[in-house]
Amino acid sequence: MINRISIEMIVRKRNIESRIVVDLKNRIVNVINCNMKEFRCLECVPFCEVIVAAKDYAYGRRKPKAEIFVENIPDADCQPSIIKPNSERSFDFPFH
């Protein structure tokens, strides 16, 4: 369920890779796919490292501590972007 007010992203941190959709209007985070669901986690928790990094990016709270690959940005006609942690460039959020 991807619409104009949600961001779909792939989040990578250490050995975790997850596809997450963040609904900006209702502030809902949905984990579509995660490689740790089968091995370590039975259920996704709100304090998971990749979920926190996705919320950090989507809501503009702080710089995410994971690599974020954004697949769509609402109301923007631009190519997918990659944000790597601890990069030298300034960190700009696509919307505010």
ZIPEDA-V688030 format. One record per backbone hydrogen bond with DSSP energy under -1.0 kcal/mol. CO is the residue of the C=O (numbers start at 0). NH is the residue of the N-H. If there is no record, write none. Layout:
co->CO nh->NH
co->CO nh->NH
This chain:
co->2 nh->5
co->4 nh->23
co->6 nh->21
co->7 nh->70
co->7 nh->71
co->8 nh->19
co->9 nh->68
co->10 nh->17
co->11 nh->66
co->12 nh->15
co->15 nh->12
co->16 nh->34
co->17 nh->10
co->18 nh->31
co->18 nh->32
co->19 nh->8
co->20 nh->29
co->21 nh->6
co->22 nh->26
co->22 nh->27
co->27 nh->22
co->29 nh->20
co->32 nh->18
co->35 nh->39
co->35 nh->40
co->44 nh->47
co->47 nh->51
co->48 nh->52
co->49 nh->53
co->50 nh->54
co->51 nh->55
co->52 nh->56
co->53 nh->57
co->54 nh->58
co->66 nh->11
co->67 nh->82
co->68 nh->9
co->72 nh->75
co->80 nh->69
co->82 nh->67
